Amino acid sequence: MAKLYVSNKDESVRMFRSDVLERFTHVHHTVPLILFVPLVALMLFLTYRQGMGIGRATLLFAVGVAIWSIVEYVVHRFGFHVSREAEIKVQDTVDELDPEQPALAAITGLEQLRYFVAHGVHHTHPNDTKRLVMPPIVSVPLAILFYWIFKAVFGPVDMLPAFAGLVTGYLLYDMTHYAVHHVRPQTRLGRYLKKHHFRHHYMDPRKNYGVSSPIWDIVWGTLNRTVGAETGPDSEEARA
């Protein structure tokens, strides 16, 4: 059986020439928890203050989580990825960079630049611990946008638990993404999600767009079940 070797080394690449801009591209994986767990708690507290029944609140919370799972898949598939040719060109360009040479000065073409900034930097350096979660400069404006969308769709009361569910789904996504790259899974589900995501990285980036769940890959026919994607060079479960 063919196996892929996947380095666990925490390697990075410089994106910007400016030290100030470069600093904003590095985010510790706990930052989303610090920012958004209090927001979820506030939404649930306001739900309680509105006197909403636990059954209705739970249902709306679940709807919010489900909406996030769709958003996660759609954005990853259609927003983060571009043509395979452009993605390969980005990888080749980054591979040829000298240490400390800013990647954005070497990458040409709007499609390649958009891909690298949005997602390509993660594919060229998938084990960079500081580029695995969404930076606040992106996540906070998106949270504000979705807040107003949910308020318009669900109304000022029902949107509270639904929005809490959406944000919880986002946190599950970010924490799952960090874990599959840097935590040795102890459960069958954890091992499955790790292999599922590594098949996207190391076998076929046109498959397995879901990170926290494979459900939409199953629905839309983008699930890769191929055996052979390692979960790390020291992974016992991958060698089993």
N, C-alpha and C positions, 0 to 999 in steps of 0.2 A: 504494500500500500504506500503510495507516495505521500510524503509529509512535507509541510512547509516549515522552514525555520523562521521563527519570529523573535526578533531581539526584544528583550525587556529593558534595554538601556534607555535612560531618560535623555534623549537627544532633542535638540531644538534648532531652530534656524532664525536668523535675524530677518525681520520683515521690513522695517523702516530704517532709514538713515538717521532720523531724529531719535534721540534717546527718550524724549518725552512721549512721542507717539508709540515707540516700541514698548514702553512701560505699560501702556494701556492694553496691549495684546496679551499680557500674561495675567492670568486669573487663578487664584487658589481655588480648589474644588469646593471649599466650604462657603465661599462667598454667596452662591445662590441660596443656601440654607439660611445664612445670616439675613439676607435681604427679604426672602419670601416666606419663610415659616411664620414670622410675625404677621404678615399680610393674610395668610390662610387663617391663622387664629383670629384675627380681627373680623374677617368675613363670616366665620362660623359664630363668633360672639354676636355680631349684628343679626345673624339669622335667628339666634336664640332670643335676642331682644325683640324681634318682630313677632315672636310667638308661633313660629312655623312648627308644624308637627314633625317628629323625627322621621317618619316614613317619607313625607314629601321632601324633606331636606336631604335625606339619604339618596333618594332617587335623583334629585337635581345635582347632587354632588357627583354621583356616578355618571350622569350625562356629561358633566364637565370633564371628567377624566376621559370618557370616550371621545369627546370632541378633540381633546389634546392628542390622543393616539392617532387620529386622522391627520391632524395638523402636522404632527411629527413625521409621518410617512410622506405626506404631500410635499412639505418643505424640503425634506431630505432628498426626495427623488427629483423633484422638478425645480427646486430653488437652489440647492447646494451643488448638484451635479450638472455638468455640461456635456458637450460632445466628447467621446472617448479620445479623439485625436487631440483635442485641446488639453485634456487631463494628462495624457502621456507627455505632451510637450512641456507642460508645467513640471512634471516629475523629472524629465531629462534636464531641464534648465536648473532646477534646484540641486540636482545631483552634481552639477558642474560648478557650483558656487564655491568660492574660497571662503574660509572661516571669516565671519564678521561681515561678509559682503551682503548688503541688503537685497533680499529676494525681489522686492517690488521694483528695484532699479533694473533688474535683468529680465523680468517677465514682460512680454509685449502682447498687445492685443487685448481688447476689452473683455472678450470671453474668458481668456486665461486669467486676467487680473481679477475679474469678478469671482471666478472659481477659487483662486488661491486665497483671496481675502475671506470669502465666506466659509470655505470648507477645505480647500486644497492643502492648506498648511497642516491640517490634521492628517490628511492622507499621506503627505510626504514625510511627516514626523508623527506617527500615530501614538507614540509613547511619551510625547511631550506632556508632562503632568500639568503644566500651566496653560495648556491650550486644549483642554478637554471639555470645559463647561463654557456656556455662553457668557461673554463679558457683559457687565452691567450697562455699558454704553449701548448695547443692543437689546438686552433682555428687559430693561426698565421701560424704554419707549414702547416695546412690543406689549408689555403688560398693561400699559396705559391704553394703548389702542384696543386690546381685547376687552378691557374693562368697559369701555364705552360701547363696543359692539355687543357685549353681553347685556348691558343695561338696556340697549335699544331693542334687543331680541327678546329677552326674558322679562324685562320690566325691573323696576328698582328693588323689588323684594326677592323674587325668584332668582335674580342674577347673583345674589350673595352666595348661596351654597354652590351654584353652578360655576361661578368664577373661582371659588375656593377649590373645586374639583379640577378645573383646568390648570390652576397653578400647581396643585399637588401632582398632577400628571406630568407637568414640566419638571418638577423637582425629581420625580421618580426617573424620568428620562436622563437628566443630567447626572444623577448619582449612579444610575445603572451604567451609563457611558463611562464614567470614571472607574467604576468597579470592574467592568469587563476588561479594561486595559491594565489595571494595577492591583487587583485583589484576587487572590487564589480562591475560586469558588468552593464552597463547602456543601452545597446542595445540588440536586439534580437540575433544578431550574437554573441555578447560577451557571452551572457547566454548560447547559444548553444555550443560554443567552450569550455566553462568551464565545462559543463555537459559532453560533449564528452570526454574530457581529464580525468575527474574524474571517468568516467566509466572504463577507462584504469587502473587507480590507485586502485580503491576501489571495483571494481566488477570483472573485468576479464583482467589481464595484457596481454592476448593473443589477445586482440581486441583493436581497436582505436589507432593505432600507429601514425597516423598523428596528429600533434599538431596544426599547423597553418591552416590546411585544412583537411577535411575528404575524399577528392576526391579519394585518392588511397586506402583507406579502403573500399570505395564503389566498386572500380574497382576490387580489389583482395579479396573481400568477408570477410573482417575482421572488418566490422562495427558492433558495438554493439548498438542497439537502445533501450535496456532495460530501462524502467523507474525505478527510485529509487536511482540514484547516487546523493547525496547531493552536493551542491556547497559550503557548509560550514554550521556550526551549527547555524549561525545567518542569514542565507540566506532566505529572504522573497520569492524570486522567486522559490527556491527549495521546499518551503512548499506550494506553490500555487497549 
